[in-house]
Amino acid sequence: MLKLLGGKLRVAPVIGVVVAGMSFSETTAVPAAHEDSTPQQIFDSMRGSFQPAKAKGVHARYQWDLSGPNGGQWWIDVEDGTYKMGKGKIPNPSVTFIANDQDWVAICHDQLSGTWAYVTGRLKVRGDQTVARKLGEIFP
């Protein structure tokens, strides 16, 4: 997911936080600073944070199904130190993340706890939890 640090967006290992249950802070609204952010901007910013060394030996397919006005489907296919990213559905995903667009953006900007979203059903993670946690290492 993304954090706003020094004016730059970067992916953080929020999926690990979701699965490990490290933080239960309840934040429910997207602050005005990021209310215009879209999932597409999140995925575009992920391109610049890819860590090929962390993806060596990884074979994983990630799918996002986001509802809402800026929702849609996105995917990332990580294959042994490389990746491909696109819109739409990928066959046989290892992990699927399901949320609404505003919640996903808020999670990515650390304005909604990923753990809280997961526990309350606002974020669903389907598939291999170990592979889900690896995403934060590959796209820090």
Backbone bond lengths (Angstrom), bond angles and torsions (degrees), N, CA, C in turn:
res aa  C-N    CA-C-N  psi(-1)  N-CA   C-N-CA  omega(-1)  CA-C   N-CA-C  phi
1 M - - - 1.419 - - 1.515 107.94 -
2 L 1.293 115.40 179.40 1.440 117.28 -172.58 1.503 111.82 -111.08
3 K 1.307 114.18 148.95 1.454 121.49 172.18 1.516 106.84 -126.41
4 L 1.312 117.04 144.84 1.441 121.43 174.75 1.514 106.73 -93.29
5 L 1.328 116.79 107.92 1.458 122.05 -178.58 1.517 107.98 -130.54
6 G 1.295 116.82 122.12 1.453 120.26 178.72 1.510 112.47 57.43
7 G 1.318 117.45 31.96 1.456 120.86 178.33 1.517 113.53 81.40
8 K 1.351 117.81 0.10 1.456 120.92 -179.43 1.515 109.26 -113.55
9 L 1.304 115.39 145.76 1.447 120.38 174.82 1.515 107.96 -91.35
10 R 1.334 116.95 139.32 1.453 119.54 173.98 1.519 108.84 -144.06
11 V 1.296 116.22 151.97 1.452 121.48 179.90 1.519 107.96 -78.49
12 A 1.325 116.98 139.98 1.464 122.73 178.41 1.518 108.85 -124.57
13 P 1.307 118.53 159.74 1.466 120.61 -175.75 1.523 113.26 -77.94
14 V 1.309 116.46 56.58 1.465 120.91 -177.36 1.514 111.59 -68.03
15 I 1.310 118.32 -30.60 1.453 119.46 179.90 1.518 109.49 -62.71
16 G 1.323 117.63 -38.66 1.457 120.53 174.84 1.507 111.11 -60.96
17 V 1.320 116.34 -38.26 1.460 121.32 177.76 1.516 109.67 -66.36
18 V 1.324 116.63 -41.76 1.462 120.57 179.54 1.519 109.69 -59.41
19 V 1.314 116.17 -49.21 1.445 120.07 -174.47 1.525 111.56 -75.37
20 A 1.326 117.57 -38.14 1.459 120.78 -177.49 1.523 112.65 -79.72
21 G 1.336 117.98 -21.21 1.456 121.08 177.62 1.513 113.72 71.38
22 M 1.319 117.71 47.67 1.450 121.29 -176.18 1.522 113.62 -81.71
23 S 1.325 118.93 -30.92 1.459 120.52 -174.38 1.519 109.92 -136.18
24 F 1.320 116.17 134.16 1.454 120.59 179.04 1.517 112.11 -119.60
25 S 1.323 118.24 30.20 1.465 118.52 178.85 1.517 108.75 -67.56
26 E 1.299 116.46 136.53 1.451 120.92 -177.82 1.521 109.60 -99.84
27 T 1.313 114.87 107.52 1.450 121.90 173.55 1.510 105.49 -122.34
28 T 1.314 117.57 126.23 1.451 118.35 -173.39 1.519 114.26 -116.37
29 A 1.290 119.22 -13.97 1.458 120.05 -178.09 1.524 110.01 -114.62
30 V 1.317 115.12 149.69 1.457 120.53 176.20 1.519 107.72 -86.34
31 P 1.349 118.89 117.29 1.461 120.36 178.92 1.520 111.66 -59.11
32 A 1.302 116.14 154.60 1.462 122.65 -175.80 1.519 112.90 -56.37
33 A 1.330 118.45 -30.22 1.467 121.49 -176.83 1.527 112.16 -59.48
34 H 1.325 118.19 -27.23 1.457 120.16 -176.36 1.519 113.46 -124.57
35 E 1.317 117.74 10.21 1.457 118.69 -175.89 1.527 112.09 -65.98
36 D 1.333 117.79 -18.81 1.452 120.12 177.70 1.525 112.86 -92.11
37 S 1.329 117.48 -4.85 1.463 120.27 177.15 1.520 109.35 -65.99
38 T 1.320 115.82 150.54 1.461 121.08 178.96 1.527 109.58 -124.91
39 P 1.321 116.23 159.17 1.457 118.11 174.59 1.532 112.35 -56.35
40 Q 1.325 116.97 -36.39 1.469 118.64 -179.99 1.528 110.88 -60.26
41 Q 1.326 117.30 -39.57 1.468 120.26 177.00 1.523 111.18 -63.84
42 I 1.322 116.88 -36.23 1.462 121.37 176.82 1.528 109.40 -60.61
43 F 1.319 116.63 -50.91 1.457 120.33 -178.26 1.528 111.68 -65.91
44 D 1.319 117.54 -38.02 1.467 120.39 176.91 1.525 110.80 -60.78
45 S 1.327 117.10 -40.38 1.468 119.92 -178.56 1.529 111.46 -71.74
46 M 1.321 117.73 -25.94 1.460 120.59 178.70 1.522 111.58 -63.89
47 R 1.307 117.44 -30.24 1.471 120.98 -179.00 1.527 111.78 -55.90
48 G 1.323 116.61 -37.30 1.457 120.54 -177.32 1.517 114.53 -79.69
49 S 1.330 117.70 -9.09 1.461 119.16 -176.63 1.533 113.08 -107.81
50 F 1.312 118.10 3.20 1.464 121.31 -176.90 1.524 111.37 -59.26
51 Q 1.339 115.79 133.34 1.469 123.23 179.57 1.535 109.26 -112.72
52 P 1.342 117.56 95.10 1.469 119.62 -176.78 1.530 113.36 -58.21
53 A 1.319 117.63 -37.09 1.471 119.99 -179.00 1.527 111.15 -62.54
54 K 1.338 117.27 -37.64 1.467 121.59 179.46 1.533 111.37 -72.95
55 A 1.339 116.08 -19.13 1.464 120.67 -178.49 1.529 112.14 -95.57
56 K 1.337 118.14 -1.47 1.466 121.01 177.41 1.524 109.32 -61.05
57 G 1.304 115.80 129.85 1.453 121.15 179.33 1.518 114.46 79.73
58 V 1.327 118.07 -2.82 1.469 121.76 -179.34 1.526 109.10 -91.34
59 H 1.313 115.09 132.49 1.458 122.37 175.08 1.528 105.52 -129.17
60 A 1.320 116.46 98.74 1.464 120.62 -173.86 1.519 110.42 -144.95
61 R 1.319 114.48 145.59 1.461 121.85 177.34 1.522 107.71 -122.26
62 Y 1.327 115.73 119.86 1.464 122.33 -178.69 1.519 109.08 -108.17
63 Q 1.317 116.10 135.83 1.460 122.67 178.73 1.521 109.02 -125.87
64 W 1.329 116.59 138.45 1.467 122.31 172.42 1.508 108.47 -118.54
65 D 1.332 116.13 131.81 1.460 123.25 173.70 1.522 106.02 -121.17
66 L 1.322 115.85 101.39 1.459 121.44 -175.58 1.520 110.05 -112.52
67 S 1.333 115.90 128.56 1.460 121.31 177.70 1.526 109.25 -93.14
68 G 1.316 116.22 172.92 1.461 121.14 178.08 1.510 111.82 104.86
69 P 1.347 116.29 174.51 1.470 120.51 -174.38 1.526 114.01 -62.32
70 N 1.327 118.62 -28.96 1.469 121.64 177.00 1.519 111.28 -108.05
71 G 1.316 116.05 18.01 1.451 121.05 -178.52 1.519 111.92 -76.81
72 G 1.291 113.68 -174.68 1.452 121.33 -179.12 1.516 108.97 152.14
73 Q 1.294 115.17 -164.84 1.458 120.95 179.40 1.518 109.11 -121.65
74 W 1.332 114.51 135.85 1.463 122.52 176.30 1.511 107.49 -133.05
75 W 1.322 116.29 158.31 1.454 120.81 177.72 1.525 110.32 -145.60
76 I 1.329 114.22 155.38 1.463 122.51 171.94 1.523 106.44 -135.25
77 D 1.323 115.91 130.21 1.456 122.61 177.32 1.529 107.45 -114.15
78 V 1.327 116.88 110.48 1.465 122.55 179.83 1.520 107.43 -98.90
79 E 1.323 115.27 126.90 1.461 120.84 -176.25 1.519 110.24 -138.31
80 D 1.337 116.16 95.55 1.461 123.98 172.43 1.532 113.71 48.44
81 G 1.316 116.55 59.28 1.463 121.06 174.70 1.517 115.02 92.41
82 T 1.319 117.20 0.31 1.468 121.16 177.02 1.532 108.00 -130.45
83 Y 1.321 115.29 168.72 1.461 118.32 176.22 1.524 109.61 -150.16
84 K 1.313 113.83 158.06 1.456 123.18 170.17 1.515 105.44 -128.21
85 M 1.327 116.30 148.42 1.459 121.52 -178.05 1.521 108.22 -138.00
86 G 1.323 116.63 144.75 1.447 118.71 177.93 1.518 112.22 -165.90
87 K 1.322 113.87 -179.11 1.470 121.91 176.81 1.513 107.75 -101.44
88 G 1.333 114.24 150.98 1.460 120.07 179.26 1.511 111.04 107.78
89 K 1.330 115.60 -160.43 1.460 121.76 -178.37 1.519 109.92 -104.08
90 I 1.325 115.10 144.71 1.455 121.86 174.15 1.533 106.54 -110.08
91 P 1.324 117.17 139.30 1.462 117.97 178.68 1.532 111.52 -68.23
92 N 1.290 116.32 143.95 1.469 123.97 173.56 1.528 114.24 49.64
93 P 1.341 118.13 59.43 1.468 118.76 178.48 1.529 111.35 -65.74
94 S 1.333 116.06 145.88 1.460 121.95 174.26 1.524 109.74 -74.58
95 V 1.338 115.29 -35.59 1.463 123.01 -177.99 1.520 108.32 -141.82
96 T 1.324 116.49 140.30 1.464 121.92 173.47 1.523 108.09 -125.68
97 F 1.332 115.67 128.44 1.460 122.77 175.67 1.520 107.33 -103.19
98 I 1.340 116.65 129.66 1.461 121.84 -177.92 1.527 108.03 -125.19
99 A 1.329 116.23 125.01 1.470 121.59 179.82 1.521 107.92 -162.97
100 N 1.342 116.27 174.51 1.458 117.14 169.85 1.528 108.10 -89.95
101 D 1.312 115.73 160.67 1.462 120.88 -173.06 1.526 112.75 -59.95
102 Q 1.327 117.91 -42.89 1.468 120.48 -178.19 1.522 111.79 -66.88
103 D 1.323 116.75 -40.30 1.459 119.54 178.00 1.527 110.56 -65.35
104 W 1.335 117.53 -42.05 1.466 120.22 -179.84 1.527 110.61 -61.28
105 V 1.316 116.93 -45.77 1.472 120.39 178.55 1.526 110.11 -62.27
106 A 1.325 117.70 -42.50 1.470 121.05 179.56 1.529 110.73 -63.95
107 I 1.312 118.11 -40.40 1.465 121.47 176.40 1.520 109.76 -61.92
108 C 1.300 116.77 -45.19 1.466 121.56 -177.70 1.525 112.82 -65.69
109 H 1.311 116.63 -25.94 1.471 120.93 178.30 1.530 111.60 -99.16
110 D 1.334 116.84 14.46 1.466 122.48 -179.75 1.525 112.52 56.27
111 Q 1.315 116.98 33.27 1.457 121.48 177.43 1.524 111.09 -104.80
112 L 1.308 116.20 -8.88 1.456 123.27 172.27 1.518 105.71 -136.73
113 S 1.303 116.81 122.89 1.457 120.60 179.42 1.524 109.64 -60.36
114 G 1.332 115.76 125.80 1.452 119.96 176.60 1.516 111.49 -59.75
115 T 1.313 116.10 -37.66 1.463 120.62 178.20 1.522 110.42 -63.25
116 W 1.324 116.01 -46.95 1.462 119.78 -179.90 1.531 110.38 -62.15
117 A 1.324 116.29 -42.98 1.459 120.35 178.78 1.529 110.40 -60.88
118 Y 1.316 116.66 -40.87 1.465 121.38 179.77 1.531 110.91 -67.02
119 V 1.327 116.67 -48.90 1.463 121.85 -177.03 1.526 111.32 -63.25
120 T 1.323 117.32 -36.36 1.469 121.33 -177.71 1.526 112.99 -89.45
121 G 1.330 117.13 1.29 1.458 120.46 176.94 1.513 114.86 85.00
122 R 1.319 117.36 5.03 1.469 119.50 178.94 1.524 111.51 -78.00
123 L 1.332 116.76 -20.04 1.462 123.45 173.55 1.518 107.10 -127.91
124 K 1.315 115.59 126.00 1.459 120.81 175.25 1.523 107.82 -112.67
125 V 1.305 115.90 136.17 1.458 121.92 178.14 1.524 106.18 -120.87
126 R 1.323 116.05 112.58 1.459 121.39 -178.33 1.520 108.54 -109.85
127 G 1.317 116.37 131.02 1.453 120.03 176.89 1.517 112.15 116.77
128 D 1.308 115.42 -157.94 1.464 123.86 -173.58 1.531 110.93 -72.35
129 Q 1.325 116.65 112.24 1.469 121.55 -177.17 1.533 112.02 -66.39
130 T 1.319 117.70 -33.05 1.470 120.85 177.37 1.525 110.02 -64.16
131 V 1.305 116.43 -42.82 1.469 121.40 177.72 1.532 109.23 -66.34
132 A 1.317 117.48 -37.77 1.470 120.84 178.32 1.523 110.02 -60.51
133 R 1.323 117.66 -45.33 1.471 121.35 -179.80 1.519 111.87 -65.20
134 K 1.306 118.00 -31.53 1.470 122.25 -178.53 1.533 111.45 -63.76
135 L 1.330 117.45 -26.45 1.460 120.72 -179.34 1.519 112.39 -55.46
136 G 1.325 117.26 -40.60 1.463 121.39 -179.33 1.514 113.28 -66.85
137 E 1.326 118.16 -26.10 1.461 121.85 176.08 1.522 110.96 -78.52
138 I 1.314 115.62 -37.58 1.464 120.95 -177.07 1.525 111.24 -74.01
139 F 1.329 116.31 -35.67 1.464 122.84 179.55 1.531 108.66 -123.27
140 P 1.359 118.03 71.40 1.482 119.92 -175.86 1.529 113.19 -70.76
